[in-house]
Amino acid sequence: MIVAVLIVLLMGGGLLALLLGQWFKNLPRWIALCTLSIGFVALLILWADRYEAINASAPGTWITGYEIPWIPSFGISFHVAIDGLGLLLLVLTFFMGILAVLCSWKEITEKTSFYYFNLLWLLAGITGVFTAMDLFLFYFFWEVMLIPMYFLIGIWGSENREYAAYKFFIFTQASGLMMLLAILGLYFLHGSQTGDYTFNYFELLATSISPQLSFWLMMGFMLAFTVKLPMVPFHSWLPDAHSEAPTAGSLILAGLLLKTGAYGILRFVLPLFPDAAIAIAPWAMLFGVLGIIYGAMLAFSQTDLKRLIAYTSVSHMGFVLLGIFAFNEIALQGVVMQLVTHAISTGALFIMAGMIKERLHTRDINKMGGLWTMMPQMGAIALLFAMASLGLPGLGNFIAEFLILLGAFQADVILTVIATVGLVFSAMYSLRMLQKVFLGPDHKTGYMADLSARELFMMAALSISITCLGLYPQPVINTVRPLIESVGQIKDKLYDP
């Protein structure tokens, strides 16, 4: 029952922070930190205990699950389960959650009880998305993610926070409704064929769907997932949301919410609609490459530091789309690595952008410069994560992008060559960002303190993580091996005579 317990733990912690925060202003942040730390330690213990068994298990093996009836008259149950991918993303969720609390420690001073309530319920929704095996339950948690993030941006964001919050809400809600229609279509189709109306994921996998209907049902899911990823041209909500969100909001957006889109494609689109997914694979890879190049070019042209980092996410998520639809095990290994390493490297850059804004009260990189002299520790760590973002060997992002390109080369040589050009662009925007912010002439910003002990702890945890993943990525790859093999076999099974 660990999966259900984790969701209850986060929701209970959020309610406790909301209630007790009315009397004790500083207590909610401690409640949030303790709640997330307990869940993180429990997941690490589970991972260590099951690691060998996961690595040796057959494709499609699940680690643990829990199911009880919820609305049995409609075939809805509270059914949660995790495999290697789910476990890995849950560990990432609680790790990012701890960092989100720490970077909010001094930044959030108003309505703290409601803030940490929203933060914990947002993480509960993400946990539910990564574990739900009932499609109605999955949609429920998909919507649970939306509302707390809307409040985080709309209440604690910057000057244009209301506009950014509305835009985020409209994009996510509209695409989510398309997914709901597809879920209902699959539900009624399965019921008409078997007489059993259910939202159970494992039973719906056996549904027989005509090619034309399969395409339209798949597009309902794909729209929701590619908006959240985000894929060009559905990306325009992301820079606004990132630039106006508080630091923790940007961290959760980049580190976790974007990953729910990639997770949805891997978990639902490919297994439920394999023929339709293969049919659109060339187009999906093309849009992935467009995202890589377009996102990198826009990142290079930005003067707002947070918008610059936001567009790098558009570029990096293009690699994810390219790797998924290559239907190649090597590329899929790179996709999983990209989900983890992008969360760490881009999350670190957003935390650093928040630290700089807290000191300078601006996000304009033209008003920065020469900060390395006053903040050498922050400058050194910024150099590390700029190098990670451009794919320097020895850091996790290099492993991810190298594996994606290696696998995608077997599927489409031309698109892979074009995608490789994106690595050149990533070097351009990363080095420009570093030069504008930390090098160059001093803009007389006055004295600024270097990293505090709390900030140094956060950046050290992220630095160690990205370096370890670059030097020894095998634990991550072994953990998701059964899922990668099962997804990699989809194309072979479909065309096996």
Helices and strands as residue ranges (DSSP letters): H 2-20, H 27-56, E 64-71, G 72-74, E 76-82, H 84-103, H 112-131, H 135-156, H 161-194, H 201-204, H 211-228, H 237-244, H 247-252, I 253-257, H 258-264, I 265-269, H 270-272, H 274-301, H 305-324, H 329-360, G 365-367, H 371-374, H 376-389, H 396-409, H 413-438, H 453-471, H 474-479, H 481-488, H 490-494
